[in-house]
């Protein structure tokens, strides 16, 4: 049985980590993730900041956010392998298998569509959900709080319809 960590311990640890990482004693910048992806694309496709305006905008912040994303990946991997001992690879998650189908192709197609919409929305909004919710919320910015309520509420409604049980009326 996996080791269980009380929710409040995780909450306090995340709050302290967030505070120390993004306060004036840490990186002294807001948190975000989508700029890291843009920075990676700039590197992969050799986009020169002198030629592409957006490449110049993300040159500094994107490098930092890319490192943060790598750290988040390896931190999550470390916790799932060594602390909770729950690591496993699954192409089709349990809920998807129960409510949708067992097809890996279907899961990958929907994952691609959802990922594309997330990236498109992040660029359209001028930042990702991490930037708007975590940074905006921690600064008690009205826009961050409104975005959090709308994004989480929309996610709950869409999830309710998307994952409804077969034969169940919503």
Buried (B, 14 or more C-beta within 10 A) or exposed (E): EEEEEEEEEEEEEEEEEBEEBBEEEEBEBBBBBBBBBBBBBBEEEEBEBEEEEBBBEBBEBBBBBBEBBEEEEEEEEEBBEEEEEEEEEEEBEEEBEEBBEEBEEEBEEBEEEEEEEEBEEBBEBEBBBBBBBBBBBBEEEEEBBEBBEEBEEEEEEEEEEEEEEEEEEE
